[in-house]
Every structure is written in structure tokens, then in C-alpha cells.
Amino acid sequence: MILRIVIGVIAGGGLGFGWYKFVGCSSGACPLTSHPVISTIYGAVLGVLIATSFH
């Protein structure tokens, strides 16, 4: 269970940062993709939610 959470955080955080880096908006108008920390945290939370939803 702990390993699943750690993998979810790492994978989700990496995908969140990748989303900021390659898709994010530079104008600052997008609240989720205009700052790398917010995108990474959002991705990590989603990664944990997805990883823990499987049995």
C-alpha cells in the first residue's frame, strides 16, 4: 500500500510538472498550469488518488 502511494506521488508529480513544462500557459491566466509547484502538487494528488483506487 505504501509503495503504491509513493509510486503514485512520483508518477503524478512528474506528469504534473511535465504538463506545466510542455502545455502550461505563460500568461499566468491558467491557475493550474501557470506555476510549476501547483502543477506538480496537483499531479501528485491525482496520482495518489488513481494509484489507491486500484485493488
MARDREN-938427 format. One line per field, with one value per atom (N, C-alpha, C): residue number from 1; residue in three letters; atom name; x, y, z. Coordinates in pm, 1 decimal. Layout:
// residues N
n [NUM|...] $
res [ALA|...] $
atom [CA|...] $
u [X|...] $
v [Y|...] $
w [Z|...] $
//
This chain:
// residues 55
n [1|1|1|2|2|2|3|3|3|4|4|4|5|5|5|6|6|6|7|7|7|8|8|8|9|9|9|10|10|10|11|11|11|12|12|12|13|13|13|14|14|14|15|15|15|16|16|16|17|17|17|18|18|18|19|19|19|20|20|20|21|21|21|22|22|22|23|23|23|24|24|24|25|25|25|26|26|26|27|27|27|28|28|28|29|29|29|30|30|30|31|31|31|32|32|32|33|33|33|34|34|34|35|35|35|36|36|36|37|37|37|38|38|38|39|39|39|40|40|40|41|41|41|42|42|42|43|43|43|44|44|44|45|45|45|46|46|46|47|47|47|48|48|48|49|49|49|50|50|50|51|51|51|52|52|52|53|53|53|54|54|54|55|55|55] $
res [MET|MET|MET|ILE|ILE|ILE|LEU|LEU|LEU|ARG|ARG|ARG|ILE|ILE|ILE|VAL|VAL|VAL|ILE|ILE|ILE|GLY|GLY|GLY|VAL|VAL|VAL|ILE|ILE|ILE|ALA|ALA|ALA|GLY|GLY|GLY|GLY|GLY|GLY|GLY|GLY|GLY|LEU|LEU|LEU|GLY|GLY|GLY|PHE|PHE|PHE|GLY|GLY|GLY|TRP|TRP|TRP|TYR|TYR|TYR|LYS|LYS|LYS|PHE|PHE|PHE|VAL|VAL|VAL|GLY|GLY|GLY|CYS|CYS|CYS|SER|SER|SER|SER|SER|SER|GLY|GLY|GLY|ALA|ALA|ALA|CYS|CYS|CYS|PRO|PRO|PRO|LEU|LEU|LEU|THR|THR|THR|SER|SER|SER|HIS|HIS|HIS|PRO|PRO|PRO|VAL|VAL|VAL|ILE|ILE|ILE|SER|SER|SER|THR|THR|THR|ILE|ILE|ILE|TYR|TYR|TYR|GLY|GLY|GLY|ALA|ALA|ALA|VAL|VAL|VAL|LEU|LEU|LEU|GLY|GLY|GLY|VAL|VAL|VAL|LEU|LEU|LEU|ILE|ILE|ILE|ALA|ALA|ALA|THR|THR|THR|SER|SER|SER|PHE|PHE|PHE|HIS|HIS|HIS] $
atom [N|CA|C|N|CA|C|N|CA|C|N|CA|C|N|CA|C|N|CA|C|N|CA|C|N|CA|C|N|CA|C|N|CA|C|N|CA|C|N|CA|C|N|CA|C|N|CA|C|N|CA|C|N|CA|C|N|CA|C|N|CA|C|N|CA|C|N|CA|C|N|CA|C|N|CA|C|N|CA|C|N|CA|C|N|CA|C|N|CA|C|N|CA|C|N|CA|C|N|CA|C|N|CA|C|N|CA|C|N|CA|C|N|CA|C|N|CA|C|N|CA|C|N|CA|C|N|CA|C|N|CA|C|N|CA|C|N|CA|C|N|CA|C|N|CA|C|N|CA|C|N|CA|C|N|CA|C|N|CA|C|N|CA|C|N|CA|C|N|CA|C|N|CA|C|N|CA|C|N|CA|C|N|CA|C|N|CA|C|N|CA|C] $
u [82.2|0.0|87.1|188.7|277.5|352.6|397.9|469.7|379.7|254.6|158.3|139.9|136.8|122.3|246.5|364.2|488.8|499.7|465.5|468.4|368.2|250.8|150.7|197.6|264.8|315.9|423.6|516.5|626.3|576.7|493.7|443.6|352.2|261.6|170.4|242.2|338.9|416.2|496.8|555.0|629.9|541.2|424.5|331.5|277.8|253.9|208.3|312.2|438.5|544.1|561.8|551.2|559.5|447.4|329.5|216.7|246.8|304.7|343.1|448.6|548.5|662.6|623.4|540.9|511.7|377.4|282.1|148.8|111.1|168.4|129.8|127.4|46.9|34.1|134.3|190.8|291.4|231.5|105.1|43.6|5.6|-5.4|-44.6|-194.4|-271.3|-416.0|-471.4|-395.0|-439.1|-391.2|-480.8|-438.0|-362.2|-390.6|-324.0|-193.3|-181.4|-64.0|30.4|5.4|93.3|209.1|205.9|311.1|353.6|484.3|528.5|496.1|499.0|471.2|325.1|235.9|93.5|64.3|121.7|100.7|155.5|272.3|333.2|251.5|207.2|125.4|-7.6|-69.9|-197.5|-179.7|-72.3|-45.3|-16.3|56.9|87.4|-38.8|-127.8|-253.9|-337.4|-347.4|-422.6|-355.7|-222.9|-152.8|-181.5|-186.0|-218.6|-362.5|-452.6|-593.3|-612.1|-545.6|-557.6|-488.6|-370.7|-296.6|-368.0|-435.4|-504.1|-643.4|-690.7|-824.4|-823.5|-706.4|-696.9|-673.7|-732.7|-714.5|-618.7] $
v [-119.3|0.0|126.4|130.0|245.9|261.6|150.2|155.3|210.2|172.7|221.6|372.8|424.1|568.1|642.4|588.0|651.9|655.9|547.0|543.6|642.8|652.9|748.8|892.3|923.9|1059.9|1092.3|1000.1|1025.8|1036.8|942.0|944.3|1064.5|1089.5|1203.0|1336.5|1348.9|1472.6|1496.1|1388.8|1401.0|1439.4|1379.4|1414.4|1556.5|1597.7|1734.0|1836.6|1809.9|1901.8|1901.1|1782.7|1774.4|1852.1|1846.3|1922.9|2072.5|2118.5|2259.2|2294.6|2210.4|2239.2|2241.8|2147.3|2134.1|2192.6|2205.5|2252.0|2381.4|2406.9|2519.4|2653.6|2743.0|2875.2|2972.6|3056.6|3151.7|3285.6|3307.1|3435.8|3444.8|3332.8|3332.6|3329.6|3318.6|3318.1|3181.9|3078.0|2943.0|2911.2|2892.4|2875.1|2745.2|2639.9|2511.7|2495.7|2554.4|2529.3|2647.4|2756.4|2872.1|2869.0|2780.7|2773.0|2626.3|2597.2|2457.5|2384.7|2454.6|2388.3|2345.0|2431.0|2397.7|2280.2|2280.7|2170.6|2039.6|2044.5|1923.9|1869.5|1954.9|1909.5|1853.6|1921.0|1873.5|1736.4|1719.6|1590.7|1483.0|1516.8|1418.7|1374.0|1466.6|1430.8|1341.2|1375.2|1290.1|1152.7|1150.4|1023.2|933.2|989.9|910.8|861.4|946.9|905.6|792.9|802.0|696.5|568.4|581.5|463.7|388.8|459.0|391.3|343.9|378.3|333.7|190.5|138.7|0.4|-93.7|-213.2|-310.8|-418.6] $
w [0.0|0.0|0.0|84.6|89.9|-41.7|-96.9|-224.7|-334.9|-331.9|-431.6|-419.6|-296.4|-274.1|-322.6|-291.2|-332.5|-484.4|-548.9|-695.1|-753.3|-693.1|-738.7|-725.8|-613.2|-593.1|-695.3|-715.9|-808.7|-952.6|-993.3|-1130.8|-1154.3|-1062.1|-1077.1|-1073.1|-982.6|-975.9|-1102.3|-1154.3|-1279.6|-1395.9|-1402.0|-1509.4|-1492.7|-1368.5|-1343.4|-1384.3|-1351.0|-1391.9|-1543.4|-1603.7|-1749.5|-1816.2|-1757.2|-1811.3|-1804.9|-1692.8|-1682.1|-1787.0|-1801.6|-1889.0|-2036.4|-2079.8|-2222.2|-2264.8|-2173.2|-2210.4|-2139.4|-2023.0|-1937.8|-2008.4|-1956.3|-2019.1|-1957.4|-2039.9|-1995.2|-1952.0|-1980.6|-1946.1|-1798.9|-1730.8|-1590.3|-1569.4|-1676.5|-1665.6|-1623.8|-1641.9|-1606.9|-1464.3|-1370.0|-1231.5|-1204.9|-1277.2|-1250.9|-1326.7|-1442.3|-1525.6|-1536.5|-1463.8|-1475.8|-1376.5|-1277.5|-1176.4|-1160.7|-1164.1|-1161.0|-1030.7|-918.5|-790.9|-782.9|-825.8|-822.6|-915.5|-1033.7|-1127.7|-1073.2|-1010.1|-955.3|-839.3|-749.9|-636.4|-684.9|-778.1|-833.2|-898.8|-974.7|-1037.1|-934.7|-827.9|-723.7|-651.1|-622.1|-555.6|-645.6|-771.8|-864.1|-879.9|-880.3|-889.0|-771.9|-651.4|-531.7|-538.1|-579.7|-588.8|-689.0|-800.5|-901.7|-855.0|-795.3|-751.1|-640.3|-551.0|-440.8|-477.5|-594.4|-634.3|-688.0|-723.2|-771.5|-654.2|-660.9|-553.5|-594.5] $
//
